Amino acid sequence: MRKLKIFFFVIISSFALHFNTLAQKDPYLLTTIKAHEDEVHSISFHPNGQQFISGSKDETIKIWNFEDKSLIKTLKRHYATIYELEYSSDGSFFVSGGDKSINIWKENGDFIKTLQGHTTSVWSVGISENNRYLVSGSFDNNFRVWDLEKGETLHIFENNKKSILATAFNKVNNFIACGSSDGTIQIFTIDNFELIHTFSGHGSNIYSLDFSPNGKYLVSASRDNIIKTWDLETMEIFHVLTNHERSVMSVKFSSNNKYIVSGSYDASVRLWDVKSGKEIYTFLGHKLPVNDVDISFDNKFIISASSDKTVKIWEINPEILIEFYFEKEFQAEIEKSKLFDSKRSGESKTEYRERQTKAETFKSELIQKYLQQLNSSL
């Protein structure tokens, strides 16, 4: 859905601004960072939002300051593509997976330890809420649960010779999910590693999984171009999201359980409404596949990692949400105000400029009004 751009561009153009210039670039793209020498495959926000990390095919991890987008440190310990990065729940450390190893780092980039056991590239990791356990998946047809303090494997799930490209921890009840190359998703308990359910709904590789913070839903992304959300109470499909045109590589829930953000081989980043399963907005700007995405804890920003060697930072501007949730009401109030009309007959330039100023103030106040309504409904 890109109706928001059209609607607000109509308003802007009515004040003789440069529509054509704005239309060349997504208005909610804040920054493009091109510091890696090769494809960027992994990205993760620190829980406090003050820094983020990126991992690349150039075998490096970069730690970034979010406020000024400056590079804090470059780390090099892997000898292949870094496919996965994830911070602990308290942000005190992060893990990286890429070659056959998983590395543990302090949040400032100091190396802690390496976990060895996988025989092929590590594609996915997930950390438990108490930061005691790690789950990981790879091409070697199994996935593992690790004791992070001891640095040892607790359990190996033999998965019938199917590569595990996606894993996740449910931080409410410590369920573990894994997604296989045959399109199935399995849910296990952490207590006794018992299989409690299998979802069979995708037609190809599962590339990404994420549990909602409230533990109610699981979202899956697949090579079949489809995203599915699963209700963990009924163990049934909740919604099927079909707007991506190519493989979906990454999905993440927002901290307020209201949104899903996705990145795809079609080079787009999309924002979805969990409750309705409808697309809120499509962010366009990458030139090649989007390999990973993340959303800030305050739900105001998205970061994306792409094969075009860039990291992009997007703003979830309030106007995007207003347009999706309150489109008719918002537009009705805009039209009723009469402040956004074209220059009227007999209206002086001074009067027109004063009306423009009033219009911008009115719109800002209106946005805040509907934002309060949105936030109160969370």
N, C-alpha and C positions, 0 to 999 in steps of 0.2 A: 504494500500500500504506500503510494507516494502522493496521496491527495493533499497532504499537509503542505508540501512544497508549493503545489499549484495554488492552493487557497491563499497562503500568506504571500506568495509572489504576486497574486492579483492585487492584494492590498498595497504591497510595496510599489508595484508598478504605477499604481494610481497616484503616487507621490513623485513620479518621474525619476525613480532610481534606476540603476543600470541592471535591468533584469537579465540581459544576455550575459553579462559578466558573471553574475551569481549562478546562472544555470550551468555554467561550465564546471562547477565544483560543488560537491555535496556541502550544503551550508552548515552541516553539523560535524564536518571533519575539522578537528582542532589542530592536529599536528601529524606530520609524516616524518618518521625517523628512519634514515638509511645509514646504518652503521655496521651491520653485519656484511660479510663478504660473500655470503651465499644465502640460500633459502632459509627463512625463519619458520621454524616448526612448532615452537612452544612459547607460551606467554602466561604470566600469572601476576595478579595483583597481590601486594602485601595486604593483610586484613585492615591495617590502619590507613591504607590508601596513599601513604607518603612515598612509597617506592614500588617498582615492579621489576620483573625479570623476564628476559627473553633468551631463547635457546635456538641454535642454528645448525645448519648443515656444515658451517665452517668450524664446527666442533667447539665453539665458545658459548659461554653464558655471560650475559651482560646485566648488571644491576643498574637501574635507572632511578633518578630522583624525579618523582612525578610532578612536583610543583614547577620546576624550571626545565624539565626534560633533559637534564644533564646526565652524562654517564658517570656513575660512581666507581664502578670496577668491572674489569673483564676477567672471567675465570676460564681456565683451560685445563681440564683433567680427562675429559672423555676423548676418545680417539675416533668417534663417528658422530653422526647427527644426533642432536639432543631432541628427542621426540616428546619429552614430557617434563614439565616443571610444576611443582605444587608447594605452597607454603603450609606450614602447620597452622592449626586453628588459632594459636596465640601469636603467630608470626615470628617466633624465636628462631626457627630454622626452616629450611626448605630442602626438597629432594629433587634430584635430576635423574632422568633415565634416558639412555641413548644407545650406547654400544651394548655389551653384555652385562653392564654393571649399573648399579644405582648408587649415586653419591649423595651424602648428607652434608649440608653446609649450614653454618650459622647465618643469620640474616644479614650480617655484614660481609659475607663471602668467605669467611674462614672455613677451611675444610675440616670436617669432623671424622667421617669414616666412609668406607665403601662396602656395599653389600654385593657379594658374589654368589652366583648360583645359576642364573639363566645362561643358556647356551647360544641364544640369538638375541637380536636387538630388543631392548625393553621399550615397549610402546606406550605403556600406561602405568600410572601409580595412583594410589589413594591413601590418605592418612586418616586414622581414627580420630574422633573428637578429643580423646584424652592423650593423643600424640604418642601412644604406646605401640601401636601397630601400623604396619604398612602393607598394602596389598599391591601386587604388581603383575602385569601381563606381558607376554612376548610372543614371538613366532614359534617358540619351542614347545607348543602344544600343551602348556600347563600354565597355571598362575599360582602365585605364592603369597602366603601371609608371613610377615617378618616381625620379630621382636626388635624394635628399634634400639632399645637400650643395650641389648646383648649383641645386636648385629647378626642374628641367626634366623634361619628359616624355621618357622613354627609348623608350617604345613604346606604341602604341595598338592594341588588339585590336578589330578590327571584328567584331562578333558577330552578323551577319546580322539586324540590326534587332530584336534582343531586349534588353530592359532587363536590366541586371546589378544585382541587389539584394544580392548576397552575394559577398565575395571573402575569400581567406585565403592566408597564406604557410605552407608547410611548412618549419619552421625547421631541420630535419635536412638536407634536400637542396635547399632553395630551390625546390621545385615551387610553382606558383601554381594556385589553384583559383578558378573563378568559377561562380556559380549564376545561371541565367537565368529569365526570366518564363515560359518554355515548359517548365520543370521539369527541364531538363538541367543537368549539371555537367561542366565541362571542366577538364582538368589540362594545364598548360603547363610547360615548362622556363623558368627565368630566363636561362639561357645564350644560347639562340638563339630563345626565344619559340615553340618548336615545340609543337604540340598532340600530346600523347602518349596521351590517353584521354578518352573521353566516357562518363559515367554517365547512363543514362536510366531513372529509377526512380520519379520523383515525378510527380504528376498536375497540378501547378500551380506557382506562383511559388516559387523557392527564396529564403527570407528570411535564412538564416544558415548559415555554414560555419565549421568549425574543425578544424585538424589536431591530432592527439594530439602531445604534446611529444616522444614517442619516434619520431614520424614514421610509425608503422605504420597509423594509421587516419585517416579523414576522417569527420566527422559533418555531416549536413545537416538543415535544418529547413525545412518547407514549409507553404504555405497549405492543403495537403491534410490537415492535422492530424497528419502523420506525421513522425517522426524516423528517419533511416536512418544506420547506421554502415557504412563501406565499408573493406574490407581492401585496402590499397594494394600488397600483394605479389601477391595473386591478381586484383586489380581486380574483385572481386565483392562483393555485399552480405554484410555480416557479421551484422547484426541489424536488425530493423524494430521500432521502438518506437511503440506505438499508443495509449497511455493518454490523451493529450490529446484534448479534445473539440472544440477549435477550432484555428485556424491557430497554428503554432508559430513564434514570432518570433525566438527567440534560443537558441543552444546553445553551451556551452563545455566543454572537457575540463579535468579537474583536473591539477595539475602532476605527480601521481604516476601518471598514465595510467589510473587505476582508476575514476574517476567521470565522468559527464556531468551537467551541470545545464542545465535548459531552462526557458524562460518562454513563456507562451502567451496567446493572445487569450481563453482560458477563465479568465483571472485567476489561474492557479496557477503555482507554481514546483515543478519536480520534480527529484529526484535519482535517477540511474540507475547501475546497475553495468555497466561496459563489457563485461566478459567474458561475462556471461550475457544481457545486454540486458534485464534485469528492473528494474522500478522499486523503488527503496529506500524512498523517502518522498515524500509530497506536502505542500508547505508552502502553507497557505491563509491569506489575510488581505487580499489586494488586492481592491478592489471593481470594478476595470475591467481591461482587458488589460495583461499584462506585456509590455513592449516590449524589454527587454534584461536580461541577467543576467550575473554574473561570480562566480567563486569565488576565494577568497584562496589565495596560494601555499602556505600551510601546510595548506590543505584543511579549515579549521575553520569558515569563514564563507562565506555567500552574500549578495550584494547584488542587489537587483532594482529596476528602474525601471518605472513604470506610468503609464497614462493617467489614473489617479486622482490625479495630481499628487504622488505620494509616492515616496520611496525607502525600502525596507525592508531591514533587516539580519537575517539568520537564522543561527542556530547549527546546525552539523552536529554535534549532540550525540552523544557516544559511544554513548548508548543506542540511537540510530537505527541505527548500524552493527552493534551487538551483536545487536539484534533481527533484522536482515536476515541476517547471516552466521552467527549462532550461536543462533538462536531456540530450537531444541529442547534443546541442551545447557545454555543459560543457564536456561531455565525449569525444567529437571530439577533443577539445582543449587539453585535458589530453593526449589522444593517440598521437596527432600530436607532442606534446612536446618531446616525447621519454624519458622523465625524470623518468617515472615510470616503465620502463622495469625491468625485473629480472636482476640479476648480469650477466654481459656480459662476454663472453669468452675473456680472456686476461685483464680484468679490475681488477686493484688492489683493495685491501680493502680500501685504502685511497681514491682512485678515486670513489669507490662505495659510501662511506660515504659522500663525497662531493656532489655527485649527489643526494643522499637522501635529503641533506640539501637544495639544489636548488629546488628539487621537492616540498618540504613543503612550501618554499617561493612562488613558482609559484602557488601552489594550493590556498594559502591564498590570493594572489593578484587576482586570478581568481574569488574566492568567492566574494571578495569585488566588483569586476567589475559587476558581475551579480546581486549582492544585490542593487547596485546603479540603475541598469536597472529596478529591481523589484520595488524599492521605487519610482522611477520616474513615474511608471505606476499607482500608487495608486491614 
